[in-house]
Amino acid sequence: MTRNETCPQPEHYGDATVPAFGYELIRNLLIPELLNKETAPILYWSGRKLARRYPLENEQQIIDFFTRAGWGHLQQVSQSKNKNDV
């Protein structure tokens, strides 16, 4: 996808969902089988590309994005006073 093309937006899909079983098959069985030892670098690269295409400004936007993408529900379990303590 080039920069001039539009990215799909979550609101275009309404309440459509992907069954967790189908997602798990693709993510944990098919992709590693196809990509073999390149799985980790390609998933890292693709995650980085998604983060650049869909910039999120705060924790709530990240939680909402994961929910809309069908990637599960994120929940903050702890918070540091200093962001450099990550």
N, C-alpha and C positions, 0 to 999 in steps of 0.2 A: 504494500500500500504506500503510495507516495504521499508527500505532505499535502498535495492539492486535493486528494481524495478525502471524502468525509468519513469519519469514523462512526461505526454503529453506536447509537446511544441507547441506554437501557430502556428509556421510555418508549422506544419503538416496538418493544416486545411485550408490553403489557404484563400480564400475569403468567406468561409462558414459563414453564419450568423444565429442567433437565433432571431425570431421575438420578439419584445418587449412584445407583449401581452402574448405570451407563457411563457416568463421569469417571467413576473409579476404574472401570475396565479400560477406558482410554488412557487415563493418567498413570495407572500403576501397572498395566499389563501391555497394552499396545504400544505406547510411546517408547518405553524402555526396550521393547523388542525391536522396534524399527530403528531407533537411534543408537542402541547399544552403549558404548562407552562415551558417546557424545551427549547423552541425555542430560546430565547435570549442567554442562556449559550452555546448551541450547535452551533449557528451561530458565536458566539465569538470564540469558540474553532476552528471551521473550518476556520475562517478568519486567526487565528494565525497559523494554519497548512499551509495554502496557502502561507502566508508571509515567512515562513521558507523554503518552497519548492522552491519558486521563489523569492529569495532575490533581491531587487532592490536598486540601489545605489544613485539615484537622482530623483528629481521631474519629469523630462522628462520620465524616465523609468516607473514611476508610472502611468503617463498619458497614455503612450503607452500601458501598460499592461491592464488598464481599457478599453481602446478602443478595443484592440484585444479580450478581454474577452466578449465584447458586453455589458459591464456594464455602458455605457454612456461615455460622454466626460467630463473629469475633467478640471477645469480652476482655476488657482490661482487667488484669488481675493485680497489678501493682503499678505505682507511679513514683518516679524519683523526683526529688525536689530540684535536682540539678540535671538538666538534659544531657550533660556531658558524662553522666554516670552510666550510660547505656552499655 
